[in-house]
């Protein structure tokens, strides 16, 4: 059985997921303690697929944020030896294309896969593998940075599942990809 592939990500109002240098300082805004549904979402995830830059960002956190999930990092350059000792056995490196990785994850019993990182998300979308997207738009304009979407791709029809505005000014919308799970 094919796993469900989901995206849960924040963007600036002008569509960037990070500054050009990868900086995420703009994500720090007054949330009033609200996690915007992230804890409930991540509790349903058994596997996370991320790109190399997202992995590097997560490694810099004080604590590894994905202790309860199997993590697969897409990279053409990293190898198993590049995974820090405490994460070995929980973090795998792959250079498989999305279609192949999806089949490998299905064979390994993955049920809900969280796809993270701009390039990785775009690759899984292009392969027709993303089933749902939750996009939180923060009330900030960056003017430049790493875009969530862009580049050559075919049209993807989305069905709005829910949309909610928060007191902080964040607007979160969840979409089902038409034809997805």
Buried (B, 14 or more C-beta within 10 A) or exposed (E): EBBBBBBBBBBBEEBBBBBEEBEEEBBEEEEEEEEBBEEEBBEEBBBBBBBBBBBBBBEEEEEBEBEEBBBBBBBEEBEEEEBEEEBEEBBBBBEEEBEEBBEBBBEEEBBBBBBBBBBBBBBBBBBBBBBBBBBBBBEBEBEEBBBBBEEEEEEBEBEEEEEEEEEBEBBBBBBBBEEBE
